[in-house]
Structures are given as structure tokens and as C-alpha cells.
Amino acid sequence: MNRFDWDDLRFFLAVARAGRLTVAARRLGADHATVSRRITALEDALKAKLFERRPQGYALTEHGERLLAKAETIESEALAAQSEIGGADLALSGTVRIGAPDGFGTFFLAPRIGQLAERYPELEIQLVAMPRLLSLSKREADIAISLNPPKEGKIVARKLADYRLGLYAAPAYLAAHPAIAAPQDLFEHQLIGYIDDLIFTPELDYLDDIAKGLRPRLQSSNLIAQMHATIAGAGLCVLPDFMAAGDPRLVPVLRREVELVRSFWLIVHADLRDVARVRATVDFLVREAKAARAVLMPQDEVEAGAA
């Protein structure tokens, strides 16, 4: 009779969440052969098939679905024990992964995240800045920054900050094209924005808020790519002020007429909210957002117009 090894549950959870051996192995810091062997050992010990092996990946069987709920409960209890009994030093010596939208992660968090690393020398910090929301239930991240609060799931959410967006263009673009006096004039100009079917949250679909029916001719799923196209003079683009305000390569356009405000939400899986390293990171993010309110929601100093 094969002996049940509790540690095999870590491998099971990684495969269940990733759906692929190679991805699970990378997250675990193991090779895929080891992961496969541990899954087989767990199935032998439980005398149950946990996954359907398919060309596109691993899919949970009915037995696997039942084990998933139990395994996640065990994982949650283990994390709580580490935080409550292991002491702050131990709890802050692990890894914390932060998922954030590409613009916020690159322009706001990246320049500040070194302060967190300096404060906790044993803490490994992973910043995933990309245009999609990482899944907390699949443990793709410990903390996620989103543009809206989730409506379901075992999560805890709080508003991190409001931020302001405006319409920007390069001085060279404005000098070479007709003046812009009102939002309706934008239909005669080249707009830069998101690809409709790749917008990962409806809060980013804001061109209709400026003028109904306005659509970008140049499109990218990546906000930083949009910004660089705008700097190069390819057209006008809606950008967060924390990215564009004060950049001498960009000029605000229709500042009074185009004023968009969105919110960042900080989301944590309920099982992790009391884990010391997660709690310390959340506190850091909240402090930084509060201290940078003038950056996220700047007040106009000069009304900018078009050339």
C-alpha cells in the first residue's frame, strides 16, 4: 500500500491551477518529471484518478475536483499557521507576487517597489505588470490591482486610489494637424487606443465617454505601447496622468472637456490576508498610493490646448 504524502498536495494544487505540467513545474521550482511522478504517487495513494491527461493539458476529474476543495483548505490552514505561529521573521522570508495593470505596475509601482525590498531584506518580491487581471483563486498572484472590485470569489477587496486620465498628443502631431477645440473635432484626427476584443476590463473602454462613436485607428492591447506611439507623433491617446503629466514629450489636449477618473482596487485572497508578508505588502501599497494622491489625481496648473 502506498503511503499518502501530504507534500504531494502542493504538486496537485500547482497542476490543478496551471493546467499544464511545465507551468506547474516552473512555479514550484521543480522539473516536470518530478511533478508528474508526484501526481502519479498521489493518485496511487488515494486509488483515484485525479486528472484527465489531454493534449492541451491536465483537466480535473470528479475525484480531482473533490480533492481540490480539501487541498485548498489544508493549504489555507498551513499558511495561517506559518503566519500566526512561525513569527514575523519567518513569514516575511518567503515570496509575494503582485499583479498589476501594465501602466500602473511599470510607471507607479516599479519605481517604488525597491523601498519594500529594502525594508524586508528576506522578502522576495515579484511584480507582474501586464494588461490582464491575474487569478487569485489559481494563485497566479498573492495580491492583485484591478480597475473594479470582483463580484464573487473568496477574496477581500478595498479601493486603493482614484486616478485621473486625460487626452494627450505629441507637440509635433498637434503642429501638423488641424486645431482641436471640442471633442467632436477628434473625429478628424487619428486616435490611439485599445483593441476592442482584447480590453480586459470595461473600465478601459472610455472613448465613448469623450465622444459617442469615437474609435481608435491605431490599436494595441498594451498601454505602454500606446504611450510610445503617441510620443512618436502617431496620434492622440487617453493616458493616465501619472504616466503622461509632466512628460515634455506630451501635451494635454481638451483638458477641461476630457476628464476621466477611474479607480484602482487592491484585492487579496481571503486565505492570505492575515499572512504577514502579504499584510506587510498590502500596507506598503496603501501607504504609497495615499502619499502619491497628487500624482494620481493632479490638479491642473495650466489649461492646455491644441496647436
N, C-alpha and C positions, 0 to 999 in steps of 0.2 A: 504494500500500500504506500503510495506516495504521500509524503508529509506536506501539509499546507504551509507555505512560506508567506508570511504577511508582507514581506517586501515585494513579492510578485505583484501586489495590488498597485504599486507605483507604476509598474510597467503596463499593467492593464489600463489604468486611467490615462496614461500618456497615449496609448494606441487608440483608445475609445475617443479621446478628444481630437487627436490628429487625423485619424482615419487611414494613416499610412505608416508603415514601419520606419521608413527612412526619416520622416519628420519627427516621429516619436523618439527615435534613437538620438537625433540631434538635440532635442530638448532635454533628454536625460543625460547626455554626455556619454552615451554608450554606442557600440556598433549595432547594426541592425540584426546581426546573427544572435547576439546576446538577447536582444529584445524578443526575437522570435522564440528563442529557447525558453525564456521566462514565461511567455504566454502559453506555450505548449505545456510547461510544467504545471502552471496554474490550472489549465483545463484537465490535465491528468489527475491532479489532486482533488479537484471538485467533481470529476467524472461528468463533465458537461462541456459542450461546445459553446464557446463564448463569442466567437467571431465567424462570419462567413468570409472566406478568402476570395476576393474578386479581383479582376484585372485592374480596376480603378481604385482598389484599396480594401480596407477592412471594415465590415459592417457588423454591428452588434446583432447577435441572435436574441431570442426571447430570454434565454438564460443570462446573456450578457447585459441586457437592459436591467434585469433584476439585480445583478451584481453591481452595476454601475451606481445605483442609488445607495447600496450598502457601502461600497468603497468610498464614495464621496463623503458619507457620514464619518467613516473611520479617518479619512484624510482631515476633515474639519476638526475632529477631536484631537488629532495629533498636532495640528497647527496651534490649537488653543493651548495644549499642554506645553508646547515649546515656548509660547509667549508668556503664560502665567507662571510656569514652574522653572523654565530654563533660565530666566533672568534676562534683563535688557541687553547685556553684552552679547549673549548667545543669539538672541532673536535678531539683533542688528548686524549679525555677521553673515547673513545669507544674501539672497538676490531679490531685488524688487524691480519689476518691469512696469514701465509707464507707457501706455498707448495714448497718442495724441494726434490730432489732425496735423497734416504736414506743415502748414504755415505756423501754427501755434507752437508745435514741437520744435521747429527749426529756428524761428525768429525770437520766440519768447523763452521757451524752456531751456534750449541748448546753451545760451549764454549764461544761464543762472544755475544750471544743474551741478556745476563744479562746487558750489558752496555746500550742497548737500553731501557730496563725496568728501569734502574736507572736514565736515562736521562729524561724519561717521566713517572713519578710515577702513573699517572692516566690511562695509556695506558695498555690494556690487550692484551698480545701477544700470539698467538697460532702458534706453529711450527709443521707442518705436514710433517714428514720426511718418505717418503715411495717410493717404486720403481714404480711410475706412475706419469703422469702429471695430476694435478688437473684441473678441468674445470673452467675457469674464467667466462664463459657465464652462467654457472649454479650457480655461486657464491660459489663454493666449496672453493675458496681461493680469497683473495684480490690481492696477489702478488704470482707469480709462478716463480720458477727457472727451466729452461728447458735446454736440450742439443742442441736444434735447434730452430730457430725463427719460429713461426707459419706462415703459408702461407695465412691464412684467418681469419676472425673474427674481431670484434670491439675491437682490442687490440693495445697496444703500447709496442714495444719490443726494448731492447738495449742490446748489448753484455756486460756482467758483467765481464768476465775474461776468459782467456785461462788457461787450466791446463794440466799437463803432467801425463802420466801413464807409468808404467814400469812393467816388469815381476819380480815376487818375489817368494821366497820359504823359508821355514824354514831351518836353518843350518843342523838340523838332517836329513831332507829329502835329501839334497844335499850330505851329507856324506854317505848316504846309497844307492845312485843310481849313475849310470854312469855319467861322466863329460859331461857338455853341452858346446860345442864350437861354435855351429852355430844353427840357427833356425830349420834346418832340424832334428837336434838331438831331438827336442821336441816331435817328433812322437813316440819316445821310452819311453816317460815319461807320468805320469798321470797329466792331466790338470784339473783345476777347473774353471768353468765359468757359464754363464747364460743358462737357459733353452730356447731353440730356440723360441718356440711359445709363450713365456712369456716376451721376450725382448720388453720393452715398447717404445724404440726409436732405430732406426737403428744405431745411433752413438755408441751404446754399443756392436755392433756385430763386434768386432775388431780382432778376432783370425785369420781370413783370411789375415789381414794386416801383420801378423807376418810370417805366412807360409800358403800357399793356401791349404785348406782341413783340417787344424788343428781343432780338435773338443774336447770339454771337456768331460771327463768321469764322473766327479762329477759335478753336476749342481744344481744351486739354483737361484731363482729369486731375492734374496736379497744379495747385495754386502757385507754387514757386515758379513753375514753367510759365504760367500766365503772367506773373510779375516780370520775368525776364523778357518775355515777348513785348510787354508794354514798355519797358525801359529801352528796348531796341527800336521803338517807334512804330510798332505794328498796329497799334490801335489804342482804344480806351478800355479800361478794365476796372471792375469793382474789386477793391483790395482793402484789407483791414488797415486801419490807421497805424496799428502797432508795427506793421511791416513797411508801410509806404510814407507815412507822415514824416517830414524832415529829411527824406531822401532827396538830394539835389537833382537826381536824375528824373524825378517825377513831379508833376504839378497837379494839385487838386482841381477838379472841374465841377461846376454847378454845386458848390459846397452847401449852399443854403437849400437848394432844391432836392439834392440827393443826400439823405441822411438815414442810413440803415443801422439798426442796432440788433445784435444777436447776443446770445449767452453761451458761455462755456459751463458745462456741468461736470462735476467730479464724481466718478462712480467707482464703487468698491464692492466686491463680492461680500455678502454678509458674513461668510465664514472667516474672512480675512480682516475685517475692520478692527479687531482688537489685537491682531498680531503686531508686535512692537515695531518692526521695521516698516510695515505698511502704515501704521498710525503715524510714525515719525515723518514718513514721506508725505502723507496727506497734510500734516500740519505745516510742513515746509511749503508745499504748493499753495496752500491757503494764505500763508503769510506773504509769499511773493506776489500773488495776484492782488492782494489788498494793498501792498506797498506800491504796486505799479498801476494803480487805478488811473492816474493821469496819463499813462501811456496807452492803456486800453480804451479809455474814454476821454480823449483830449478835448479841450475847449479850443474853439477857433481863435486864432490871434489875428489872422488876416483873411479876409474873404478873397478866395482865389477865383479867377475867371478863366475864360478861354482866350487863346490868342486870336 
